């Protein structure tokens, strides 16, 4: 049998409801090229029988609470497809996604990376809809806003993509740094860009990514994003760009503002300018969503709060990431079995990934 066109690589922490939706969307593909599904259960044994019951020929493995980059690396080694498609377990894709990926790979043979935005799924609560719109705004996300909303197709770099929805040609793929808490895809994409690999962004490759249900979980997500970027910057200073520093500068400014304003009241003006920009962003988000009048004020407050949350928690995370000493990259899961046995799930026959000593 020829190798499949694409290996779909999924990491899951055990959220079975989201994973079920993800697998269902894969099985609903129309006119799809040949593909294989490889799943790593990161610290959750219940995933193995769950996946096998839904996708009997899937390759299923387990890692013991590894960092995400470390857990993905064995999937890369196990994959046989010409392309690797990385999906998070809380992502769903349109029925035409794999066909579009196949089409774009043929149309752009020079490209080694293909991807598109991650949109908010339909029918979600307004808090999550506003969250997605805030992340897609220029003032909030700057050059990475293309990850959260459709933009014109064309050449791209690592700022265009996120790992919840990313395709990389297998012969160009390199390992994820196992020590990074986050931003592992940015490390890989930055290195591939340095090597001259072409990348292409296309809104046809949009996926639906579940948003965080609460402000607290959203703040934790932004902190993790900043933490990973800070770690990556300490590890590889050449990956740093000015927009990644701005939220941290804002956090440091806020921390010193009482003393600054006491010394010179005019130094409080930047905060007023920022508040105006956050308010304008909230107005645009709510206007673009075409919300009903009775929801307008509440939505404005929500959008402004989310915008500030992105900057503050990303900035704190970035500073924390800079302070974390680089860790070694030696301890990552290792492939213990050559392949999984297709058919009904049997724990003795499953692919198992366990940390090396």
C-alpha angles and dihedrals in degrees: 000000000000119000114268120256093239138019110210106213117197130181117198133182093199105281093145097179093057092039090054090054090048094051091045091054090052092050090049094062116133123216088354123173117240111292142170129212121223119182129187115199103210104210098332120103093185090073095070099067090036094058094041091053090055102033106024095184095049120120107236127190140167135224125187104242095304125169108270096251091052092049092050097052096075088051089057090052092047096046119104101181125110087236131038115216112195115203130173116230091246093057127099126190134210118257089252096050100102092041089052091048090052091048094049093046088056093044093050107037090162092063122095095179127048128178149132142201129302111232132196110264116249120260096029125140117277091250089063094043091053089045091058092047092050092051090051094054123106097227093051104039104018113189094001094059090101087074090067105041141024118279132168116294118252148103114335147180135207093292090069098058143061128191096243087078115017135133122200127179106249096226089058098042122115129191122277114244101258094207097061118103090203143346090057091141090053090056091052095044093047090053093046089050090050088054090054099252112160119235129197130199121202129171088217086077093061116142130193112245121190113241125221114276098217139035090243094055090044091053089050090052092052091047090053091049090052092043092055093046090049091050091048091049092052090047096043112017091183089071092064119112128182097249090061090059098050098079091049091049088052091051092050090047091052091049092053098036098099091057093040093050091048090053095042121003090201088070088074090068095088088059090055090049090050092049089053091050092049090049092049090049091051091050092051093047093051093043093050091050090056093222123185117261097251091057095045102093095043091048092049091055091046093050094048092047092050092048092053091044091057093054098041099045095039089050093050091046092050092053091047091050091053089055096053110097113235111267126214119263097219103100110072131131118279129212107250099175125047094225143340119259110243116234135049115004116267118174090213092057100041124111106255127195118196131172117266119238 
